[in-house]
Amino acid sequence: MATTATEHAIGHTAPRRRTGLAAMLHDSWVVARRNLRRMLRIPEIVVFGLLQPVMFVLLFSYVMGGAIQIPGTQASHDAYIQFLMAGIFAQTVTFATAGASAGIAEDMTKGLVDRFRSLPMTRSAVLVGRTLADLVQTAFILLVLALVALLVGWRIHEGFWKAMAAFGLLLLLGYAFSWIGALIGLSVRSPEAATSAGLIWLFPLTFVSNAFVPISSMPGWLQPIAYWNPFSATVQACRDLFGNQVGPVDDAWPMQHAVPVSIVWSLVITALFSWLSVRKYRSAAG
């Protein structure tokens, strides 16, 4: 009786050979499950992934919160924590890119990816499974971070379903960026290089945005870049959906239509970088 490649990996016998989309989904799920089990066996991965955003919340809210004034309001911890949290959430899901880069690079150096290549499985399943596992980890970190934010004074003002939509946009952005991380992990020669390459470009992306300060406070030549930053669109969309808008909304078109702009950016990034990543994987396999 024939067995699928992924079922060989977990020791199960398949009743029939899947093909097409069914095979890709099945193989992706097995790879994702393998990565999720690894995260459970090494909980430090999740713990250290959570510590950084929690420290950002505490440092920005208590150290800088009273000094940063949002236009139309007085500088205060309460006002700034409402303004800040959408940015911290978005930063958290995008910084997971570095973990995706390092994880794929580590699998490459240890020969695990070569083993998958030798099996009759869908080529894209290795990357899809990895990015799905990272998405689950990111969702858990977001949940814990939201609880911490509530403890320091952050509140949701637009109801449960709009809040769920905001978290959905955050996870969509995180999934899109995980494909950038996959491409980086396939393109470098070591997990250390992948971690550095996965982070270095994220700092200007997150700080040249509306995450931590209003865009209106930036130099005039920098403001259009910040307005059209996909990160800014998601942050503004989340503020709208959480009901956390502090001060007036910028007149720039992407900020006035933040929800659809955020969705379009995330879908475009996912489509482009998933194609590039699978292409890179296949060329390396050849």
GIQUI-V866883 format. One record per residue. N is the residue number from 1. PSI is psi in whole degrees, 0 to 359 (NA if undefined). OMEGA is omega in whole degrees, 0 to 359 (none if undefined). NEAR is the number of other C-alpha atoms within 12 Angstrom. Layout:
N PSI OMEGA NEAR
N PSI OMEGA NEAR
//
This chain:
1 135 183 9
2 148 176 14
3 147 176 21
4 160 183 29
5 318 184 33
6 328 178 37
7 331 170 28
8 320 185 19
9 330 182 23
10 4 171 16
11 26 179 12
12 148 178 16
13 133 182 16
14 137 177 19
15 335 180 11
16 160 181 15
17 122 179 21
18 153 179 22
19 163 173 15
20 221 183 15
21 322 180 15
22 319 178 17
23 318 180 26
24 315 180 28
25 317 180 25
26 312 181 28
27 322 179 37
28 319 180 31
29 320 179 27
30 318 178 34
31 319 179 36
32 318 180 29
33 322 177 28
34 317 180 25
35 325 178 32
36 321 177 27
37 323 178 19
38 320 178 20
39 324 178 26
40 325 179 17
41 335 180 12
42 75 185 13
43 345 178 15
44 331 179 13
45 315 181 26
46 319 183 28
47 310 181 20
48 331 174 19
49 336 180 32
50 328 185 32
51 319 183 20
52 308 179 23
53 327 177 37
54 318 177 31
55 321 177 20
56 317 179 28
57 310 184 39
58 317 182 27
59 313 182 20
60 320 185 31
61 318 185 35
62 330 181 22
63 318 185 17
64 343 187 23
65 322 181 29
66 351 183 20
67 344 183 18
68 122 182 26
69 127 175 26
70 133 180 33
71 133 180 21
72 2 180 13
73 169 173 18
74 146 179 17
75 124 178 21
76 157 179 24
77 316 184 28
78 314 181 30
79 319 184 31
80 326 180 41
81 326 175 43
82 318 179 38
83 322 190 46
84 320 197 47
85 324 177 50
86 321 177 49
87 319 178 44
88 318 177 47
89 313 181 51
90 320 178 50
91 320 181 47
92 314 182 50
93 329 180 47
94 327 179 45
95 345 174 43
96 345 177 47
97 319 181 44
98 321 178 39
99 321 177 44
100 318 179 48
101 311 182 42
102 321 181 38
103 315 180 41
104 320 178 47
105 321 178 37
106 317 177 28
107 324 178 29
108 314 184 31
109 331 180 23
110 356 178 16
111 3 181 15
112 319 180 21
113 322 177 30
114 324 177 22
115 316 178 21
116 322 181 32
117 328 183 26
118 350 183 17
119 151 179 22
120 70 180 24
121 164 179 33
122 128 185 33
123 317 183 37
124 345 185 36
125 326 180 38
126 316 182 44
127 319 179 50
128 316 179 38
129 318 179 34
130 314 182 43
131 327 177 45
132 319 177 34
133 318 177 37
134 325 179 48
135 319 178 35
136 316 178 29
137 317 180 39
138 321 179 43
139 319 178 32
140 315 180 24
141 320 177 36
142 319 180 37
143 311 180 25
144 319 180 23
145 323 178 35
146 322 178 31
147 319 177 20
148 318 180 27
149 320 178 32
150 324 180 19
151 330 182 16
152 7 172 26
153 358 177 25
154 144 181 30
155 152 174 30
156 130 186 30
157 356 185 18
158 15 176 19
159 167 187 16
160 312 188 15
161 323 176 15
162 324 176 22
163 319 177 25
164 324 176 21
165 321 178 24
166 315 178 38
167 327 175 36
168 319 177 30
169 321 178 42
170 316 179 48
171 326 176 39
172 317 177 37
173 317 179 45
174 320 178 47
175 320 178 45
176 315 182 42
177 335 177 49
178 333 176 47
179 328 172 46
180 317 177 45
181 322 178 48
182 317 180 50
183 319 178 39
184 316 180 42
185 327 178 41
186 345 188 40
187 348 182 30
188 173 188 28
189 356 181 22
190 155 177 24
191 326 179 29
192 315 178 22
193 324 179 26
194 320 179 34
195 314 180 30
196 314 181 26
197 330 180 31
198 342 183 38
199 325 193 30
200 324 181 19
201 345 181 22
202 331 181 29
203 309 176 21
204 326 180 18
205 316 184 29
206 326 183 35
207 333 173 28
208 67 184 32
209 185 179 38
210 18 186 48
211 316 189 42
212 335 177 40
213 155 176 34
214 142 180 34
215 331 181 35
216 342 179 27
217 354 182 20
218 161 175 19
219 149 185 13
220 322 182 12
221 338 182 13
222 338 186 19
223 315 178 26
224 324 178 24
225 317 180 26
226 321 180 36
227 322 183 38
228 7 175 30
229 127 179 32
230 331 177 44
231 316 180 52
232 320 181 48
233 317 180 45
234 320 178 51
235 313 181 54
236 320 178 50
237 319 180 41
238 320 176 47
239 319 179 45
240 315 185 33
241 326 176 30
242 341 187 34
243 32 183 27
244 14 181 34
245 120 179 36
246 121 185 31
247 180 183 23
248 151 175 21
249 137 178 28
250 148 181 27
251 349 182 15
252 141 185 23
253 315 180 18
254 330 180 32
255 329 178 36
256 340 180 23
257 48 192 25
258 321 184 34
259 305 179 33
260 324 178 21
261 319 178 30
262 316 180 38
263 314 182 32
264 314 179 24
265 313 183 30
266 319 180 35
267 320 179 24
268 315 179 22
269 317 179 28
270 311 182 29
271 314 184 20
272 309 187 19
273 336 172 29
274 320 177 32
275 314 180 23
276 321 182 24
277 314 179 36
278 321 177 29
279 317 178 21
280 317 179 25
281 315 181 33
282 321 179 23
283 323 178 14
284 325 179 18
285 329 179 20
286 NA none 11
//
